């Protein structure tokens, strides 16, 4: 006798009409391609603050100096300045390693 999965056992316990309704929902989602899109998952405020504080503590004095200078000419808080600095560093790194693959301004990948 072949082994049954937990899913099969649970589906047998459902009433016939509910099982059919569930099958239709799953089939409709598979036809639409639901589940292939990117899901954005946000951090809670406390987690975000803790992560940014840890990141700020780990950056070097040169980055802190650059952020301080930028804060003189900006009204942005230090967390926003840190995120901007990290994104700029990532852009620079990508441009240096794959400059012919991506045009940031138009967000177009090239072959």
Rosetta blueprint (number, residue, H / E / L):
1 X L
2 X L
3 X L
4 X L
5 X L
6 X H
7 X H
8 X H
9 X H
10 X H
11 X H
12 X H
13 X H
14 X L
15 X L
16 X H
17 X H
18 X H
19 X H
20 X H
21 X H
22 X H
23 X H
24 X H
25 X H
26 X H
27 X H
28 X H
29 X H
30 X H
31 X H
32 X H
33 X L
34 X L
35 X L
36 X L
37 X L
38 X L
39 X L
40 X L
41 X L
42 X L
43 X L
44 X L
45 X H
46 X H
47 X H
48 X H
49 X H
50 X H
51 X H
52 X H
53 X H
54 X H
55 X H
56 X H
57 X H
58 X H
59 X L
60 X L
61 X H
62 X H
63 X H
64 X H
65 X H
66 X H
67 X H
68 X H
69 X H
70 X H
71 X H
72 X H
73 X L
74 X L
75 X L
76 X L
77 X L
78 X H
79 X H
80 X H
81 X H
82 X H
83 X H
84 X H
85 X H
86 X H
87 X H
88 X H
89 X H
90 X H
91 X H
92 X H
93 X H
94 X H
95 X H
96 X H
97 X H
98 X H
99 X L
100 X L
101 X L
102 X E
103 X E
104 X L
105 X L
106 X L
107 X L
108 X E
109 X E
110 X L
111 X L
